[in-house]
Amino acid sequence: LQIYGYISGIFQSAFSLGMFFGPTAGGLSVEWIGFEWTCTIIAFFHVTFVKFLDL
């Protein structure tokens, strides 16, 4: 039962960090390179991820 606490803590920590860094990085990239380029970069990452899932 103790291992489930560790796993849950790691998952919650990773989730919380992602919920903080995602919008922060997105907001900074919109300010620095603009909305259009930010959307293009995110779309590139999504397409690349889908290609890796297809392997």
PQR file with spaces between the fields and no chain letter, atoms N, CA, C, O and H, PARSE charges and radii, in Angstrom:
ATOM       1  N    LEU     1       0.829   -1.202    0.000 -0.4000 1.5000
ATOM       2  CA   LEU     1       0.000    0.000    0.000 -0.0000 2.0000
ATOM       3  C    LEU     1       0.866    1.256    0.000  0.5500 1.7000
ATOM       4  O    LEU     1       0.462    2.292   -0.527 -0.5500 1.4000
ATOM       5  N    GLN     2       2.045    1.163    0.585 -0.4000 1.5000
ATOM       6  CA   GLN     2       2.916    2.329    0.647 -0.0000 2.0000
ATOM       7  C    GLN     2       3.432    2.718   -0.742  0.5500 1.7000
ATOM       8  O    GLN     2       3.629    3.901   -1.018 -0.5500 1.4000
ATOM       9  H    GLN     2       2.373    0.321    1.013  0.4000 1.0000
ATOM      10  N    ILE     3       3.649    1.744   -1.606 -0.4000 1.5000
ATOM      11  CA   ILE     3       4.149    2.045   -2.948 -0.0000 2.0000
ATOM      12  C    ILE     3       3.126    2.846   -3.744  0.5500 1.7000
ATOM      13  O    ILE     3       3.498    3.668   -4.581 -0.5500 1.4000
ATOM      14  H    ILE     3       3.489    0.783   -1.382  0.4000 1.0000
ATOM      15  N    TYR     4       1.840    2.614   -3.490 -0.4000 1.5000
ATOM      16  CA   TYR     4       0.808    3.384   -4.181 -0.0000 2.0000
ATOM      17  C    TYR     4       0.869    4.857   -3.796  0.5500 1.7000
ATOM      18  O    TYR     4       0.582    5.726   -4.618 -0.5500 1.4000
ATOM      19  H    TYR     4       1.537    1.947   -2.809  0.4000 1.0000
ATOM      20  N    GLY     5       1.237    5.138   -2.562 -0.4000 1.5000
ATOM      21  CA   GLY     5       1.404    6.525   -2.129 -0.0000 2.0000
ATOM      22  C    GLY     5       2.543    7.206   -2.864  0.5500 1.7000
ATOM      23  O    GLY     5       2.430    8.369   -3.250 -0.5500 1.4000
ATOM      24  H    GLY     5       1.469    4.431   -1.894  0.4000 1.0000
ATOM      25  N    TYR     6       3.644    6.485   -3.059 -0.4000 1.5000
ATOM      26  CA   TYR     6       4.776    7.045   -3.797 -0.0000 2.0000
ATOM      27  C    TYR     6       4.413    7.305   -5.256  0.5500 1.7000
ATOM      28  O    TYR     6       4.708    8.368   -5.802 -0.5500 1.4000
ATOM      29  H    TYR     6       3.736    5.540   -2.745  0.4000 1.0000
ATOM      30  N    ILE     7       3.780    6.335   -5.866 -0.4000 1.5000
ATOM      31  CA   ILE     7       3.383    6.475   -7.270 -0.0000 2.0000
ATOM      32  C    ILE     7       2.394    7.620   -7.431  0.5500 1.7000
ATOM      33  O    ILE     7       2.505    8.412   -8.367 -0.5500 1.4000
ATOM      34  H    ILE     7       3.540    5.472   -5.422  0.4000 1.0000
ATOM      35  N    SER     8       1.436    7.709   -6.530 -0.4000 1.5000
ATOM      36  CA   SER     8       0.456    8.788   -6.586 -0.0000 2.0000
ATOM      37  C    SER     8       1.128   10.144   -6.406  0.5500 1.7000
ATOM      38  O    SER     8       0.774   11.105   -7.090 -0.5500 1.4000
ATOM      39  H    SER     8       1.346    7.065   -5.770  0.4000 1.0000
ATOM      40  N    GLY     9       2.083   10.230   -5.501 -0.4000 1.5000
ATOM      41  CA   GLY     9       2.801   11.488   -5.286 -0.0000 2.0000
ATOM      42  C    GLY     9       3.607   11.906   -6.497  0.5500 1.7000
ATOM      43  O    GLY     9       3.637   13.084   -6.854 -0.5500 1.4000
ATOM      44  H    GLY     9       2.370    9.450   -4.946  0.4000 1.0000
ATOM      45  N    ILE    10       4.264   10.940   -7.134 -0.4000 1.5000
ATOM      46  CA   ILE    10       5.040   11.252   -8.338 -0.0000 2.0000
ATOM      47  C    ILE    10       4.118   11.707   -9.459  0.5500 1.7000
ATOM      48  O    ILE    10       4.415   12.676  -10.158 -0.5500 1.4000
ATOM      49  H    ILE    10       4.240    9.983   -6.844  0.4000 1.0000
ATOM      50  N    PHE    11       3.001   11.009   -9.630 -0.4000 1.5000
ATOM      51  CA   PHE    11       2.053   11.388  -10.673 -0.0000 2.0000
ATOM      52  C    PHE    11       1.486   12.783  -10.425  0.5500 1.7000
ATOM      53  O    PHE    11       1.424   13.597  -11.346 -0.5500 1.4000
ATOM      54  H    PHE    11       2.760   10.222   -9.062  0.4000 1.0000
ATOM      55  N    GLN    12       1.079   13.062   -9.206 -0.4000 1.5000
ATOM      56  CA   GLN    12       0.511   14.368   -8.890 -0.0000 2.0000
ATOM      57  C    GLN    12       1.541   15.478   -9.063  0.5500 1.7000
ATOM      58  O    GLN    12       1.203   16.569   -9.524 -0.5500 1.4000
ATOM      59  H    GLN    12       1.130   12.400   -8.458  0.4000 1.0000
ATOM      60  N    SER    13       2.783   15.215   -8.702 -0.4000 1.5000
ATOM      61  CA   SER    13       3.841   16.213   -8.875 -0.0000 2.0000
ATOM      62  C    SER    13       4.078   16.505  -10.351  0.5500 1.7000
ATOM      63  O    SER    13       4.184   17.666  -10.748 -0.5500 1.4000
ATOM      64  H    SER    13       3.057   14.329   -8.328  0.4000 1.0000
ATOM      65  N    ALA    14       4.162   15.456  -11.161 -0.4000 1.5000
ATOM      66  CA   ALA    14       4.376   15.647  -12.593 -0.0000 2.0000
ATOM      67  C    ALA    14       3.195   16.374  -13.226  0.5500 1.7000
ATOM      68  O    ALA    14       3.381   17.248  -14.073 -0.5500 1.4000
ATOM      69  H    ALA    14       4.075   14.513  -10.839  0.4000 1.0000
ATOM      70  N    PHE    15       1.993   16.019  -12.821 -0.4000 1.5000
ATOM      71  CA   PHE    15       0.798   16.672  -13.354 -0.0000 2.0000
ATOM      72  C    PHE    15       0.776   18.153  -12.985  0.5500 1.7000
ATOM      73  O    PHE    15       0.467   19.000  -13.823 -0.5500 1.4000
ATOM      74  H    PHE    15       1.842   15.309  -12.133  0.4000 1.0000
ATOM      75  N    SER    16       1.099   18.461  -11.746 -0.4000 1.5000
ATOM      76  CA   SER    16       1.094   19.851  -11.292 -0.0000 2.0000
ATOM      77  C    SER    16       2.173   20.671  -11.985  0.5500 1.7000
ATOM      78  O    SER    16       1.939   21.822  -12.353 -0.5500 1.4000
ATOM      79  H    SER    16       1.350   17.773  -11.065  0.4000 1.0000
ATOM      80  N    LEU    17       3.350   20.089  -12.166 -0.4000 1.5000
ATOM      81  CA   LEU    17       4.406   20.802  -12.884 -0.0000 2.0000
ATOM      82  C    LEU    17       3.998   21.074  -14.323  0.5500 1.7000
ATOM      83  O    LEU    17       4.261   22.154  -14.853 -0.5500 1.4000
ATOM      84  H    LEU    17       3.541   19.153  -11.868  0.4000 1.0000
ATOM      85  N    GLY    18       3.357   20.101  -14.957 -0.4000 1.5000
ATOM      86  CA   GLY    18       2.880   20.299  -16.318 -0.0000 2.0000
ATOM      87  C    GLY    18       1.810   21.370  -16.407  0.5500 1.7000
ATOM      88  O    GLY    18       1.781   22.150  -17.359 -0.5500 1.4000
ATOM      89  H    GLY    18       3.144   19.224  -14.527  0.4000 1.0000
ATOM      90  N    MET    19       0.927   21.407  -15.412 -0.4000 1.5000
ATOM      91  CA   MET    19      -0.123   22.426  -15.396 -0.0000 2.0000
ATOM      92  C    MET    19       0.442   23.825  -15.155  0.5500 1.7000
ATOM      93  O    MET    19      -0.199   24.817  -15.501 -0.5500 1.4000
ATOM      94  H    MET    19       0.951   20.773  -14.638  0.4000 1.0000
ATOM      95  N    PHE    20       1.629   23.914  -14.568 -0.4000 1.5000
ATOM      96  CA   PHE    20       2.269   25.212  -14.369 -0.0000 2.0000
ATOM      97  C    PHE    20       3.127   25.599  -15.569  0.5500 1.7000
ATOM      98  O    PHE    20       3.004   26.707  -16.092 -0.5500 1.4000
ATOM      99  H    PHE    20       2.150   23.108  -14.287  0.4000 1.0000
ATOM     100  N    PHE    21       3.994   24.690  -16.005 -0.4000 1.5000
ATOM     101  CA   PHE    21       4.954   25.032  -17.051 -0.0000 2.0000
ATOM     102  C    PHE    21       4.320   25.130  -18.431  0.5500 1.7000
ATOM     103  O    PHE    21       4.801   25.898  -19.265 -0.5500 1.4000
ATOM     104  H    PHE    21       4.094   23.790  -15.580  0.4000 1.0000
ATOM     105  N    GLY    22       3.272   24.389  -18.695 -0.4000 1.5000
ATOM     106  CA   GLY    22       2.621   24.452  -19.999 -0.0000 2.0000
ATOM     107  C    GLY    22       2.076   25.835  -20.322  0.5500 1.7000
ATOM     108  O    GLY    22       2.475   26.424  -21.327 -0.5500 1.4000
ATOM     109  H    GLY    22       2.881   23.766  -18.017  0.4000 1.0000
ATOM     110  N    PRO    23       1.182   26.368  -19.508 -0.5600 1.5000
ATOM     111  CA   PRO    23       0.670   27.708  -19.785  0.2800 2.0000
ATOM     112  C    PRO    23       1.738   28.798  -19.684  0.5500 1.7000
ATOM     113  O    PRO    23       1.683   29.791  -20.409 -0.5500 1.4000
ATOM     114  N    THR    24       2.706   28.613  -18.791 -0.4000 1.5000
ATOM     115  CA   THR    24       3.773   29.606  -18.676 -0.0000 2.0000
ATOM     116  C    THR    24       4.602   29.650  -19.954  0.5500 1.7000
ATOM     117  O    THR    24       4.856   30.727  -20.493 -0.5500 1.4000
ATOM     118  H    THR    24       2.751   27.806  -18.202  0.4000 1.0000
ATOM     119  N    ALA    25       5.021   28.490  -20.437 -0.4000 1.5000
ATOM     120  CA   ALA    25       5.806   28.439  -21.675 -0.0000 2.0000
ATOM     121  C    ALA    25       4.971   28.906  -22.865  0.5500 1.7000
ATOM     122  O    ALA    25       5.483   29.595  -23.748 -0.5500 1.4000
ATOM     123  H    ALA    25       4.814   27.615  -19.999  0.4000 1.0000
ATOM     124  N    GLY    26       3.699   28.537  -22.895 -0.4000 1.5000
ATOM     125  CA   GLY    26       2.833   28.980  -23.981 -0.0000 2.0000
ATOM     126  C    GLY    26       2.651   30.486  -24.003  0.5500 1.7000
ATOM     127  O    GLY    26       2.698   31.107  -25.065 -0.5500 1.4000
ATOM     128  H    GLY    26       3.283   27.978  -22.178  0.4000 1.0000
ATOM     129  N    GLY    27       2.444   31.072  -22.837 -0.4000 1.5000
ATOM     130  CA   GLY    27       2.291   32.521  -22.763 -0.0000 2.0000
ATOM     131  C    GLY    27       3.551   33.258  -23.161  0.5500 1.7000
ATOM     132  O    GLY    27       3.491   34.264  -23.867 -0.5500 1.4000
ATOM     133  H    GLY    27       2.405   30.568  -21.974  0.4000 1.0000
ATOM     134  N    LEU    28       4.692   32.762  -22.712 -0.4000 1.5000
ATOM     135  CA   LEU    28       5.958   33.397  -23.080 -0.0000 2.0000
ATOM     136  C    LEU    28       6.228   33.277  -24.574  0.5500 1.7000
ATOM     137  O    LEU    28       6.699   34.227  -25.200 -0.5500 1.4000
ATOM     138  H    LEU    28       4.741   31.945  -22.138  0.4000 1.0000
ATOM     139  N    SER    29       5.932   32.115  -25.149 -0.4000 1.5000
ATOM     140  CA   SER    29       6.179   31.959  -26.583 -0.0000 2.0000
ATOM     141  C    SER    29       5.234   32.833  -27.405  0.5500 1.7000
ATOM     142  O    SER    29       5.626   33.334  -28.459 -0.5500 1.4000
ATOM     143  H    SER    29       5.549   31.343  -24.641  0.4000 1.0000
ATOM     144  N    VAL    30       4.011   33.025  -26.948 -0.4000 1.5000
ATOM     145  CA   VAL    30       3.096   33.926  -27.657 -0.0000 2.0000
ATOM     146  C    VAL    30       3.619   35.357  -27.596  0.5500 1.7000
ATOM     147  O    VAL    30       3.529   36.091  -28.579 -0.5500 1.4000
ATOM     148  H    VAL    30       3.692   32.618  -26.092  0.4000 1.0000
ATOM     149  N    GLU    31       4.163   35.757  -26.456 -0.4000 1.5000
ATOM     150  CA   GLU    31       4.712   37.107  -26.344 -0.0000 2.0000
ATOM     151  C    GLU    31       5.963   37.283  -27.192  0.5500 1.7000
ATOM     152  O    GLU    31       6.156   38.338  -27.795 -0.5500 1.4000
ATOM     153  H    GLU    31       4.236   35.160  -25.656  0.4000 1.0000
ATOM     154  N    TRP    32       6.813   36.263  -27.245 -0.4000 1.5000
ATOM     155  CA   TRP    32       8.100   36.404  -27.927 -0.0000 2.0000
ATOM     156  C    TRP    32       8.014   36.187  -29.430  0.5500 1.7000
ATOM     157  O    TRP    32       8.604   36.951  -30.195 -0.5500 1.4000
ATOM     158  H    TRP    32       6.656   35.406  -26.754  0.4000 1.0000
ATOM     159  N    ILE    33       7.286   35.155  -29.870 -0.4000 1.5000
ATOM     160  CA   ILE    33       7.293   34.844  -31.303 -0.0000 2.0000
ATOM     161  C    ILE    33       5.927   35.012  -31.960  0.5500 1.7000
ATOM     162  O    ILE    33       5.818   34.890  -33.180 -0.5500 1.4000
ATOM     163  H    ILE    33       6.807   34.535  -29.249  0.4000 1.0000
ATOM     164  N    GLY    34       4.899   35.283  -31.192 -0.4000 1.5000
ATOM     165  CA   GLY    34       3.580   35.519  -31.761 -0.0000 2.0000
ATOM     166  C    GLY    34       2.685   34.291  -31.732  0.5500 1.7000
ATOM     167  O    GLY    34       3.142   33.156  -31.596 -0.5500 1.4000
ATOM     168  H    GLY    34       4.987   35.382  -30.201  0.4000 1.0000
ATOM     169  N    PHE    35       1.396   34.561  -31.863 -0.4000 1.5000
ATOM     170  CA   PHE    35       0.391   33.504  -31.774 -0.0000 2.0000
ATOM     171  C    PHE    35       0.496   32.510  -32.929  0.5500 1.7000
ATOM     172  O    PHE    35       0.395   31.300  -32.728 -0.5500 1.4000
ATOM     173  H    PHE    35       1.024   35.482  -31.974  0.4000 1.0000
ATOM     174  N    GLU    36       0.702   33.036  -34.154 -0.4000 1.5000
ATOM     175  CA   GLU    36       0.728   32.163  -35.324 -0.0000 2.0000
ATOM     176  C    GLU    36       1.879   31.168  -35.261  0.5500 1.7000
ATOM     177  O    GLU    36       1.690   29.982  -35.532 -0.5500 1.4000
ATOM     178  H    GLU    36       0.784   34.019  -34.318  0.4000 1.0000
ATOM     179  N    TRP    37       3.078   31.644  -34.904 -0.4000 1.5000
ATOM     180  CA   TRP    37       4.229   30.742  -34.832 -0.0000 2.0000
ATOM     181  C    TRP    37       4.096   29.770  -33.668  0.5500 1.7000
ATOM     182  O    TRP    37       4.524   28.619  -33.767 -0.5500 1.4000
ATOM     183  H    TRP    37       3.231   32.607  -34.684  0.4000 1.0000
ATOM     184  N    THR    38       3.513   30.219  -32.581 -0.4000 1.5000
ATOM     185  CA   THR    38       3.295   29.307  -31.458 -0.0000 2.0000
ATOM     186  C    THR    38       2.355   28.180  -31.866  0.5500 1.7000
ATOM     187  O    THR    38       2.603   27.019  -31.541 -0.5500 1.4000
ATOM     188  H    THR    38       3.165   31.153  -32.501  0.4000 1.0000
ATOM     189  N    CYS    39       1.286   28.507  -32.568 -0.4000 1.5000
ATOM     190  CA   CYS    39       0.358   27.471  -33.049 -0.0000 2.0000
ATOM     191  C    CYS    39       1.041   26.532  -34.032  0.5500 1.7000
ATOM     192  O    CYS    39       0.789   25.327  -34.016 -0.5500 1.4000
ATOM     193  H    CYS    39       1.084   29.450  -32.832  0.4000 1.0000
ATOM     194  N    THR    40       1.907   27.076  -34.890 -0.4000 1.5000
ATOM     195  CA   THR    40       2.631   26.248  -35.850 -0.0000 2.0000
ATOM     196  C    THR    40       3.550   25.266  -35.143  0.5500 1.7000
ATOM     197  O    THR    40       3.609   24.094  -35.515 -0.5500 1.4000
ATOM     198  H    THR    40       2.111   28.055  -34.903  0.4000 1.0000
ATOM     199  N    ILE    41       4.264   25.729  -34.133 -0.4000 1.5000
ATOM     200  CA   ILE    41       5.181   24.862  -33.386 -0.0000 2.0000
ATOM     201  C    ILE    41       4.413   23.779  -32.639  0.5500 1.7000
ATOM     202  O    ILE    41       4.824   22.618  -32.636 -0.5500 1.4000
ATOM     203  H    ILE    41       4.217   26.681  -33.831  0.4000 1.0000
ATOM     204  N    ILE    42       3.303   24.146  -32.009 -0.4000 1.5000
ATOM     205  CA   ILE    42       2.496   23.156  -31.290 -0.0000 2.0000
ATOM     206  C    ILE    42       1.927   22.124  -32.263  0.5500 1.7000
ATOM     207  O    ILE    42       1.905   20.931  -31.957 -0.5500 1.4000
ATOM     208  H    ILE    42       2.969   25.089  -32.012  0.4000 1.0000
ATOM     209  N    ALA    43       1.469   22.573  -33.430 -0.4000 1.5000
ATOM     210  CA   ALA    43       0.954   21.639  -34.436 -0.0000 2.0000
ATOM     211  C    ALA    43       2.050   20.689  -34.907  0.5500 1.7000
ATOM     212  O    ALA    43       1.794   19.503  -35.114 -0.5500 1.4000
ATOM     213  H    ALA    43       1.487   23.541  -33.678  0.4000 1.0000
ATOM     214  N    PHE    44       3.274   21.204  -35.078 -0.4000 1.5000
ATOM     215  CA   PHE    44       4.398   20.350  -35.465 -0.0000 2.0000
ATOM     216  C    PHE    44       4.644   19.265  -34.424  0.5500 1.7000
ATOM     217  O    PHE    44       4.845   18.102  -34.772 -0.5500 1.4000
ATOM     218  H    PHE    44       3.481   22.167  -34.910  0.4000 1.0000
ATOM     219  N    PHE    45       4.628   19.645  -33.140 -0.4000 1.5000
ATOM     220  CA   PHE    45       4.825   18.656  -32.080 -0.0000 2.0000
ATOM     221  C    PHE    45       3.707   17.612  -32.066  0.5500 1.7000
ATOM     222  O    PHE    45       3.962   16.429  -31.840 -0.5500 1.4000
ATOM     223  H    PHE    45       4.464   20.590  -32.857  0.4000 1.0000
ATOM     224  N    HIS    46       2.471   18.049  -32.307 -0.4000 1.5000
ATOM     225  CA   HIS    46       1.357   17.099  -32.337 -0.0000 2.0000
ATOM     226  C    HIS    46       1.495   16.113  -33.497  0.5500 1.7000
ATOM     227  O    HIS    46       1.297   14.912  -33.318 -0.5500 1.4000
ATOM     228  H    HIS    46       2.263   19.009  -32.490  0.4000 1.0000
ATOM     229  N    VAL    47       1.830   16.615  -34.675 -0.4000 1.5000
ATOM     230  CA   VAL    47       1.990   15.738  -35.839 -0.0000 2.0000
ATOM     231  C    VAL    47       3.147   14.770  -35.618  0.5500 1.7000
ATOM     232  O    VAL    47       3.044   13.591  -35.958 -0.5500 1.4000
ATOM     233  H    VAL    47       1.990   17.591  -34.820  0.4000 1.0000
ATOM     234  N    THR    48       4.245   15.261  -35.052 -0.4000 1.5000
ATOM     235  CA   THR    48       5.390   14.397  -34.765 -0.0000 2.0000
ATOM     236  C    THR    48       5.010   13.307  -33.770  0.5500 1.7000
ATOM     237  O    THR    48       5.399   12.152  -33.940 -0.5500 1.4000
ATOM     238  H    THR    48       4.328   16.218  -34.776  0.4000 1.0000
ATOM     239  N    PHE    49       4.260   13.662  -32.743 -0.4000 1.5000
ATOM     240  CA   PHE    49       3.828   12.679  -31.751 -0.0000 2.0000
ATOM     241  C    PHE    49       2.932   11.617  -32.377  0.5500 1.7000
ATOM     242  O    PHE    49       3.068   10.433  -32.070 -0.5500 1.4000
ATOM     243  H    PHE    49       3.944   14.601  -32.605  0.4000 1.0000
ATOM     244  N    VAL    50       2.024   12.029  -33.244 -0.4000 1.5000
ATOM     245  CA   VAL    50       1.137   11.072  -33.908 -0.0000 2.0000
ATOM     246  C    VAL    50       1.948   10.132  -34.800  0.5500 1.7000
ATOM     247  O    VAL    50       1.646    8.941  -34.885 -0.5500 1.4000
ATOM     248  H    VAL    50       1.913   12.991  -33.492  0.4000 1.0000
ATOM     249  N    LYS    51       2.975   10.666  -35.464 -0.4000 1.5000
ATOM     250  CA   LYS    51       3.831    9.811  -36.296 -0.0000 2.0000
ATOM     251  C    LYS    51       4.541    8.761  -35.445  0.5500 1.7000
ATOM     252  O    LYS    51       4.666    7.611  -35.866 -0.5500 1.4000
ATOM     253  H    LYS    51       3.220   11.633  -35.395  0.4000 1.0000
ATOM     254  N    PHE    52       5.006    9.139  -34.253 -0.4000 1.5000
ATOM     255  CA   PHE    52       5.654    8.181  -33.372 -0.0000 2.0000
ATOM     256  C    PHE    52       4.668    7.142  -32.845  0.5500 1.7000
ATOM     257  O    PHE    52       5.047    5.992  -32.626 -0.5500 1.4000
ATOM     258  H    PHE    52       4.905   10.074  -33.911  0.4000 1.0000
ATOM     259  N    LEU    53       3.417    7.525  -32.641 -0.4000 1.5000
ATOM     260  CA   LEU    53       2.413    6.563  -32.197 -0.0000 2.0000
ATOM     261  C    LEU    53       2.095    5.546  -33.286  0.5500 1.7000
ATOM     262  O    LEU    53       1.691    4.418  -33.001 -0.5500 1.4000
ATOM     263  H    LEU    53       3.109    8.460  -32.819  0.4000 1.0000
ATOM     264  N    ASP    54       2.281    5.956  -34.529 -0.4000 1.5000
ATOM     265  CA   ASP    54       1.965    5.097  -35.660 -0.0000 2.0000
ATOM     266  C    ASP    54       3.001    3.994  -35.852  0.5500 1.7000
ATOM     267  O    ASP    54       2.736    3.015  -36.549 -0.5500 1.4000
ATOM     268  H    ASP    54       2.609    6.872  -34.761  0.4000 1.0000
ATOM     269  N    LEU    55       4.183    4.139  -35.240 -0.4000 1.5000
ATOM     270  CA   LEU    55       5.256    3.150  -35.444 -0.0000 2.0000
ATOM     271  C    LEU    55       4.925    1.812  -34.895  0.5500 1.7000
ATOM     272  O    LEU    55       5.732    0.888  -34.994 -0.5500 1.4000
ATOM     273  H    LEU    55       4.399    4.935  -34.674  0.4000 1.0000
